[in-house]
Amino acid sequence: MRATPVLRDLVRETRLHAEDLVLPLFVEAAPQDPSGRTPIASMPGVDRLSISAAVQEAGEAHALGLPAVVLFGIPEHKDAEGTGAYDDEGVVQLATRAIKDAHPDLLVMTDVCLCEYTDHGHCGLLRGEGTEGSVDNDSSVELLARAAVSQARAGADVVAPSDMMDGRVGAIRAALDEDGFTDTPIVAYSAKFASAFYGPFREAADSTPAFGDRRAYQMDPANGDEAVREALLDVQEGADVVLVKPALAYLDVIRRVKDATNVPVAAYNVSGEYAMVKAAAAAGALDERAAVLETLTSIRRAGADIVITYHAKDAAGWL
């Protein structure tokens, strides 16, 4: 049954389609380049985009058969409270309106977090002063709920809290329902690990913590049982999809979460995973197309229904 391509296709257990993939977009309020595209050095082929460039990129994604984009915002100004995250005229809100106006059939997912908007780079409000500060979970949850509602008002089809604050899914669900957005789904970053593979993203989003790290609220990479517990808690609070991040070093977690939750599972093929493949391909060490398709297939095989990946446009073209 392996002798010919047709036979191999006939018995293939895992299928990879463009419809399984979501493209992340970094949208900046004050573009550094007149073209509206600022290359990200550590992520070849990925740019920070002006709102108009993001509309164009979203249109290209839609034309390739991708069902959705997920927006990350880089505001013009940051502050300790991350006010740009819940500003109705914030960069993600403006980009959402523009993309939905231009491409109404494309799903727009929005990242719900404070790290891109705070001057200290952490995912929530701080208690204490300076480098002695730590993230205050409960006050941060209130602002995350405000951000989700603001994004839904702007037209977001799906909100995706990525902060790892306890209780935020329930708070966001209640806030959305109270504001009339009862049909807006929540994709919860339920198992987000404190990973070494986020480095290029932090350059792209300008979200490196000014002090300390995020291990107090992101998960220990050694823990699998905890990942399942976190996912089940988010389902109980109203998550429609649970997400595992990163993907490649956590394929076992994707499978366990899929088996335990009985809801759709997403996985984030993160910036460091993308950068490694691009660097190896540039060095002639591997075939980029073959490596990307094998990688994405492995994430699907592990149980992911949705794969967020910077390879999405290339993969859709190849598929």
N, C-alpha and C positions, 0 to 999 in steps of 0.2 A: 504493500500500500504506500510505499515511498518511492516507487520506481519512476514515476513521471510527475510533472507539476500538476496535472489534472487530478491524479490519484491523491496527491498530497493535499490539494485543496478540498477534495471530497470529504476527507476525514479530519480536516482541521478543526480543533476543539475551540479555539479562541479566535474571534474575528476582531479586526481593528478597522474602524471606519472614521472618516472625518467627523461624523456626527457624535463621536465619543469625546472630542477634544474641545478644550476651551483655551482661548488665547489671552494671556495677561497683557495689559497695556499700562504704561506709565505716562500719566498726563500731567504736565507742569503748567502752572498758572503764568509763569514769566519765562517763556522759552529763551534759552541762552543762544540759540542759533537762529538767524533770520529765516532759515528754511522751515523752522518749526520742528526740526529733528535734531536732537543732540545725541550723538553716539555714546553708548555706555561701553567704556574701554574693556571691562572684564566680561562683557556679554556680546561678542561679535554678532552683528545682525539685529541687535535690539537697541532701540532708541528711546530717549525721553521725547514725548510728543506734545506739541501744542494741541489745543482743542480741535482746530481744523485738521491737523495732521492725524489726530486720533480718529476723526470721522472718516478720513480717507482710509486709514489702516483697517478700521472696522468694516468698511465696505469691501475691501479686498478679502478679508476673512470670510465675510458672508458669501461672496462670490465663489469662494473655494469650498463652500459647503459646511463651514464651521457654524455651529448653532449659537455660540455665545462668546462674549469677551468679558473679562473681569477687570475693573478699573482700579488703579492705585493712583492716588493724588500726591503731587508735590506742590504745596502752596507757596505763594510768594513770601509770606511771613509766617513764622512759627512762634508759639508762646507756650508757657508752662501748662496751660489748660487745653491745648490742642483745639482751639476754637474753630479752626478751619474745617475740622471734621464734620461739624454740625451746623455750619454756615449754609443757609439756603442758597447763597450765591458763591459757594465754594467751588473749587476746581472740579471735583468729581461730580457735583450736582450740575454744573454748567455743561460738562462733557456728556453726562447722561442725557440731558435734554437734547443736545445737539446730535448725538448718535441716534437716539430714538426718533427724532424728527427726520433724519436722513435715511435710516434703515429700520423702519418700525418692526420688521419681522425678525430682526436679530435680537437675541436675549442680551440684556446688559445686567451683569452681576457687579455689585459694588463691594469693595473691601471695607469692613467696619472695624476700624482700629484707630488709635490715637498716635501711634509711633511716628507716622509720617508728618504729623502736625505739631508735635511737641518739641520745644527747643532742647529738651533733655534726651529725646529719643526713646523713652520708655513707652510702653503700651497703655499707660494709665496715668492718673494723677498721683503725685508723690506726697507722702507724709514725711515730715522732717525736712532738714535743710541740706542743700549741697550734696556732697558725695555720701552723706549719712542717710539720705532719703531712701524710702522704699515705696513700692507701688501700693496705693490704698485701693483695695478691690472694690468695695461697695460704692464709693463715690465715683469710681471710674465706670462702673456698670451704668449709672444714671446717664452719663455722657454718651456712652456707647448706644444706649437706647435712643437718645436724641439724634445721634448721627444716623442711625438706621431709619428713623422716621423721616428725617430730612432727605435722605437718599430716595426713599420710596416716594415722597412727594415730588421729587424731580423726575420720576419715571422709572426708577430701577425695577427690573423684573424680579430680581433675587438679591437679597442682602446676605453677606458672608462675613460674620464676625470671626476675626482671626487673632484676637488678643489673648485668649486663654484665661480670662477672668472668670472666676466661679460665679454661676448664676446668671450670666449675661444672656443666655438663650431665652430663659423664661422671662426676663425683663424686656428683652426686645420683642418677644412674641406678644406680651401684654401691651406694650406701647404701640406696636403696629396695629393690633386689633382695636385699641381705643381710638386710634386715629382713622379707622376705616379701612386699613390695609389688611383685611383678614385673609386675603388670597395671596399675599406676598410670601413666598417661601424663604426659609432660612437654611443656608448651607453653613453648618457649624464646623469650624476648625476644632474638632473634638480631641484629636490626638496630634498636637503640634509639639514636636520635640525640640529641645535646646540643641540645635544641630550646628555642626561646623560647615554645613553646605549652604548657609544663607549669605555668605560674604558678598557675592556680586549684587544680590538684591539690595543690601544695605547701601551700596554705592549708588545703585539705580534710584532708590527712593530717598536717599539722603537721610537714613533713619538709624545710623549707628548710635547706640547709647553713649551719652556723654560721659558716663561713669558706670562702673559695674557691668552686669550682664543681665540676661533675662531668665536665668535658671530658677529664680524663685517662683516664676509663674509658667514657664514652658517646661515640658516634661523631660525627665531623665531618660536618655537614649537606652538605658538598660532595662526599662520597664515595659513589659507587654501586657501584663494583667491590668495595670493601671490604665493603659490606653483603652482597653475594653470597658472598664468601669466608667471612664470619662465619656465615652461614646454613648453608653447606655443612659447615663445621667442627662446628656443633651437630648436624647430621644424623648426621655420623660418630660423634659422642659418644653418640647415642641419643635425640635429640629426636624426638618424634612429630609435633609441629606447630612451625613456626617463625613468628615474629611480627615485623612491622614497626611501629614506633612513632616519630612520629605517622603518620597516614594521609594527610591531604589534601595536604600538601606533598611527599609521597613516593609518589605513585601510580605513578611510573615504577619505583621500587624494588620495590614490591609485585609488579609484573608481572615484573621481572627475577628476583626471588627465586622466584616461582611457576614460571617457565620453567626455572630452574636446578636446583631441589631435588627436584621430583617428589614432594613431600609436601604435606599440607594447610598452607595459609598463613592466618594470622590477621593482622588489622590493628587497631590501637587508634586509634579516633576520639577524640582526647584532650581534656582539659578546656578548653584554650584554644580549640580548634575549636568545642566545644560553646558556650562562653561568647560567642564572636563571633556565632554564629547567634542566640542568645537576645537579645543586646544589639541586633542589627540588627532583629530581629522586634519587640522592645519599642519601638524607635524608629519603627516603621512603615515601615522601609526595604525589607522583604521579607516574603513569605508564609512563615511558619515551617514549616508542613506541607510545602509544595512544596519548600522549600530543604532540609529534613532528608531527605526521600525521595530527592531528586536527589543529595544528598551521599552517602548510604549506597549508593545504586545505583552511583555512580561508584567507590566503594571495591570493591564486588563486581565491577564491570566490569574493574577493574585486575587482578583475580585473587584477591582475598581470599575464602576459603571461610567464614571466621568474622570477624565485625566486633564488637569490644568497643566499646560506645557508651553514653553517658549518655542518649541519645535513645531507648533500646531500648523502654521501656514505651510512650512516645508513638507510636513508629513501629509497634509491634505492634498498637496500637489502630487506627491509621489503615489498616494493611494488612488 
